[in-house]
Amino acid sequence: MPTPTLIETPVLSLEQRIEDMMNCKIADAMFKKSSMQHSMVLKKDHFFLEVMAVPLPQDFGQPKMEKYDGSSDPVGNLRTFVDLMRLRATPNIILCRAFPPTLRQ
């Protein structure tokens, strides 16, 4: 794999941050943390606050998929979500904003 250029590096960093956040969300769903504990952790996360500050487009609609409950493959669930969102050319920041509602509490 070629070495990333200076232009690609911030994109890779953002993609890694998004992937890390999504992995955390899946882990939280799998362990079914209480919503109070979950909320306290998220309020301290600057990246989470940054994501939540981005307004959803007026024509935005959640993808049609079952909510993830921890009983199936988390990677498969994440791939399905990302694939559905990529079909709509959804920006990464909106992917992060739209992902949590796909998880069953």
C-alpha positions, 0 to 999 in steps of 0.5 A, spaced: 500 500 500 502 506 498 504 511 503 498 516 504 500 523 502 499 529 506 492 530 503 490 523 504 492 523 511 486 527 514 481 523 510 484 517 513 484 520 520 477 522 520 475 515 517 479 511 523 475 516 528 468 514 524 470 507 524 472 507 532 466 511 534 461 506 530 465 500 533 464 503 540 457 503 538 456 496 536 460 494 543 455 498 547 449 495 544 452 488 545 453 489 552 447 493 553 449 498 557 444 502 561 442 508 557 444 513 563 451 510 563 451 510 556 449 518 556 454 520 561 460 517 557 458 520 550 457 527 553 464 527 555 466 525 548 468 531 544 467 528 537 460 525 539 458 533 540 461 535 534 457 529 530 451 531 534 452 539 532 451 537 524 444 538 522 441 532 518 439 534 511 432 536 510 431 530 505 434 525 510 431 518 511 434 513 516 435 506 512 430 501 512 434 495 516 432 492 523 435 495 529 441 491 531 440 487 538 447 484 539 444 477 537 447 477 530 454 479 527 456 486 529 461 487 523 455 485 518 450 490 521 455 495 520 457 493 513 449 493 511 448 500 514 454 503 511 453 500 504 445 503 504 448 510 506 453 510 501 448 508 496 445 515 498 452 518 497 452 520 505 457 524 508 461 521 513 459 525 519 452 524 517 453 516 517 456 517 525 450 521 526 445 516 523 448 510 526 446 510 533 438 510 532 440 503 528 441 500 535 436 497 539 437 499 547 
